[in-house]
């Protein structure tokens, strides 16, 4: 077992630094968010979304900056991300309201510490929400998409150097986005009128809107929506044994070289405008998913033998009891 107190963070391998951070973050969350280990879902939202409609009452909250090794300055959107814990229609959930971005240049650690800590707490159902730019006419601004596949546009994998954390060092990423979990999310939200477009997502490094040529290349790669984040979280959460789903709100379009210019303020305002009603539906969906899974876990009695049923229906009533074997 590595003794972290014997040397500074700069001398730790990435996996050792993350293990140390998760250990300290676990204690920090248990102290500031009592009961957090009971959460059923971990939800991560990008900037611009409002999370209050999810909760039955004001949630307990802690700034990400209070976790070990996390930056204290605001994000490029001038936001201070935080973790929230509370009940959503009676279902305990842990929410990352905002997050740190790989494009901030601080490395992978601040981007993945919350999700790895959530997994260490025992939370294995993860859903990630963010914004993106549509690459096809069918996905219009304000439309929600659910990812069925993705392309990693970054030059590395989140698993690099972290294989000591994994039960299987070569995970099958074709299964990273759980088809079963996606189906549960789609069916639950369909009941409240939210329709998803299933699509392939590509992560684009850097805080900028793509050029027309970049958009055309992404389309040739098979991508239908483009964003900056999500891939690192999806890959690592899956590799850690979580059920993962990810949804992206289209906040603009890049369909050709002469497309209308985009502004970050418009992206954030679209998230705010389109997210509120969606979150009310999501609250119902989380309750539906939780109840369905609990019902599926209830033990079922074995089916009665057909011969017993026939015997019961044909036996002459003599006053004697002939109970099924299962009830003896």
N, C-alpha and C positions, 0 to 999 in steps of 0.2 A: 504494500500500500504506500503510495507516495505521500510524504510529509510536506505539505505545501508551505508551511510556515518557515521552512529552512532556506527558501530562496525566493526572490521576487518573481512577479508575473512574467517579466521579460525572459526568464530562464525556463519557463514552462513550455512544454510542447502544447500545440493547440488543444489536443484532447484533454490534457491535464488542466489547462486553464479553464476549459469549459466544465470539466467535472468539479473543479473547485467552485466556479461561479454558480453552478446548479445547486451544489450543497448549501452554499450560503443563501442563495435566492429562495430555496425551499424554506429555510428557517425564517427568512424575512417575510415571506408571504403568509406563513402560518401565524406569525405574530401580528401582522397588520390586517390580514383578511381571515379572521377566525372561521373555521369550517371549510376553507377553500379545498381541502382534499376530498370533499364530497361532491365537487362539481362534476356534472355528467358531460359537459361540452366545453371545449376551448374554442372561442371565436376570435378571429383577428380582423380588424377593420382598418382599411387605409384611411388617409386624411380626407376630410370633408363629410364623413358620415356622422350622424348623431345616434348615439346608442341608448339614450334614456328610454325611448318607447319599448325597449326589450324588457325592462325590469318592472317588477310589481311595486317596488319601492326604491328609494334612493340607494344605490349600491355602495358597499365599502370600496375605497379607492386608495391606490398607492401609485406614485409616480414611478415610471421605469427608471428614472435617474437615481432612485434609492436602491436599486438592485446593484450587486457588486460588479464593478468594472464597466458600468453603463455610462455613456456621456451625459453631462448635465446641461449642455446647451440645447436650444430648440432645434427642430428639424428645419430643412430649407423652407417649409411652409410656415415657419414661425410657430410651431405647435410643440407642446410638451406631452408626449404619449404617456398613457397610464394604464394600469391594470384595474379592472373593476370586477367585484364578486358580489353576486346577489341571486335572487330568485326570479325566474322568468316563467310565469304561470305555474309557480310552485316547483320548477325544475332548477336546481342550482347550476349556475354557469359562471365560467371565468372568461372575461372579455378583455382583449387588448385593444384599447381605444387609441388607434394610431400605432405606429411602430417605427423602428429605425430602419433606414434603407441602405442597401449595399452601396448605392451610388453616393452616399455621404462620405465614403472613403475611409471608414473606420474599421474595415474588415468585416468578417462574417459574424464574429462573436455577438455584438449587440443586436444583430438581426435574428439570431436563433435562440438566444438565451431564454426568452419567455416561453417558447413552444417546447423546448427541451425540459424546462422546469415543470411545465404543465404535464408533460408525459411522465416525469419522475414522480409527480403527485398522484399519478394513476389515471389521468384524464386521457382517454384513448379515442374520443370522437372529436375531430378537428374540422372546422369549416373556416375558410379564409375568404375575405371579401375585399375587393379593390376596384379601381377604375382602370379603364383602358381606352384605346382608340380603335374604332372599327375600321376594318380593311375591305369590307364588302358592302354593297348597297342594302342587302337584306337586314343587316344589323344597324339600326338607326340610333341616333343619340337618345338616351333614355331607356334603351332596351337592356334587359338583363341576359347574360349568357352564363352557362354552366360548362365548365371545362371538362372535356372528355380526353384530351391529350394536350401536350405542351412541347415547346422547343426551348432548350436552354441556350440563350444567346450570349451568356457569360462565358468567360474563358476557363472556368473551373467548375467543379462539382462541390456541393456542400458536404459531401462525404469525404473529401480529401483530408486525410490526417485524422479522421474521427472513427476509423474502423473498429477501434477498441470498444466503442460504445455499442456496436451492432452484434446481434446474434448471427446474422447472415451478412458477411462483408460484401457480397455481390447480389444486392436485392434486384428483383425483377421490376423495373420501372414501368413496364407495360401495365402493371397492376397498381400504380401509384395512386391514381384517382379511382376510388372504390366504386365500381359500377353499382353494387348493391346500395351503398350509401347514397350515391347520386340519385338512384331511383326513389329512395325514401324521401330525399329532399324535394325532388320534382313532384312526386305525388302529394306530399303534404302541402306544398305551396300552391299547387294547382287548385286545391280545395278553397283557397282564399283568393283565387283570381290572378295569381302571379304565374306568368308563362316564361319559360326559359328557352333560349336558342342554344342548342348544344354545339360546341365549337372547339377549335384548336387554338391555343394561346402561345404567343412567343414573347419571351422576356427580352427587352432591349436595354443594354447597359447605358447608363448616363441619364442625367436629368435634362432631357430635351425632347421635343416632339420630333418624330422621325421625318426624314426627307421623303420626297416622292419616290426616289430610287430605293430607299430602305423599305418603304411600304410595299413596293412592287416585288422586291426580293423576298420579303416575308410571305407575301401571297404565293409566290412560286414555291416556297418551302412548305406550303399547306396551312399557314396561319390565317386565321380570320379575325383575330383581335390581338392588339399589341399593347404591352405594358412594361413596367420597370421591375416588378417584384414577383412574388408568389412562388417562383420555381424553386428557390432555395428551401422555402418552408415546406412545400409539397414533397420534395424528394426526401428531405431529412425526416419529416414526420412519418412518412410511409416506411422508411428504413427502420424507424424506431418502433414499428408495429402498430401505428395508429390507423384508424379509418379516416380517410381524407376526402374532402370535397372542397371545391373552390368556385366562387361565382365572381364575375366581373361585370361591372356596369359600364356600358358604352357611353363615354362622355364627349365624343367627337368622332369625326370621320376623316380618313385620308384615303380618298378613292382614286386620285389622279394627281399629276404634277401641279395642276393649277387649283388645288383645293384651297378652301378658305383657311386663313391663318387661325391658329388656336392659341388660347390664353389659359394659363393655369387657373386664374380666378374663375373662369367659366367651367372648368372641370370640377373644381371644388363646389361651386354653387349647384351644379347638376347632381353631384353626390348628395348634397343636403336636400335638394328638392325631391329627388326620386327615391331617396333612401328611407324617408320617414314612414310612408305607407308600407314599403317593403318590410321594414323591421316589425311592424305590427303583425304582418302575415307570418314573418319568420318566427315570432314568439309562439304562434299557434302551431307552426310546423314542428318546432322543437318539442312541444308538448306531445304532438301526435307521434313523432319518432320515438320518444321516450316510452310512451304508453304501449306502442306496438312492440317494442323490444321487450318490455316487461311481460307482456302477455305471451310473447313467443317463448319466454324462459319458464313459464308455468308448466309444471310436469303434467303430462296427459296420461290418463288411465288407459291401459291397453283396451283395444276394441273387443267387445264381447264375442265369444265364439258363436258362429251361426247355429251350431247344433244346440247350444244352450237356449238360444232364443226360440227355436222351433219347439224344444221340449217344454219351455214355459208356456207357449201358446197352445199346445196340444194336450197338456196334462189335465186329467179329470180333477176337478176341485174336490179334494177330500178333507180339506182343513189342515192338511200337513204342509209345512213350509219347505220349499225347495229353493233356497237362495243360490245365486250364482257363486261359483267358486271364488270369484274375486272378493266377495263380501263375507266369506266365512272367516 
